[in-house]
Amino acid sequence: MQAARQAANYHILIIHADADHRTADRALKERFYPGHSLVQQSAEDVCRCVLPIVPIQTTEAWMLADPKALKAALGTSPKALNLGLPSKAKLVETDSNPKQTLKMIIGKANIHRPRHRHIELNSLYAILGRTIDLSLLRNVPAYQRFGDDLESTFKAINLID
């Protein structure tokens, strides 16, 4: 509710919740819909257009969708399969523990670096957030669902035709 209050002057409030599961259903039911209902019932000045973004398993799955961006962020050039990446972006959500997969890939990239030059997972979020190829991410089912929902929302509030 606090985020909806703070976003009162905005068109849309996007709420992120990792699924931590193989589908988004539980995250939506337990973490999105209760807050969404409160916002819709509130008499306060709040942003009522609330949209979920729910990566299947975790956000880290989406970080695996663009091997080129990931390899550039890691400063490494091994072939994608040697790093343990899925062969297609749409498969990243089939990984039951993408955070662990990403840590393993980072470990491989750090093997030949001095300890003081090791790359940490936390440093990759901002880099990949700016560099990941959204056309590849659009092949990931949960991201595609978010993109479709966002487009529908933009149309519903007349921001696009």
Secondary structure as UniProt FT lines:
FT   HELIX           2..6
FT   TURN            7..9
FT   STRAND          13..16
FT   HELIX           25..27
FT   HELIX           28..32
FT   HELIX           33..41
FT   STRAND          50..53
FT   HELIX           59..63
FT   HELIX           67..74
FT   HELIX           80..83
FT   HELIX           89..94
FT   HELIX           98..110
FT   TURN            111..112
FT   HELIX           115..117
FT   HELIX           121..131
FT   HELIX           134..137
FT   TURN            138..139
FT   HELIX           141..156
FT   TURN            157..158
//
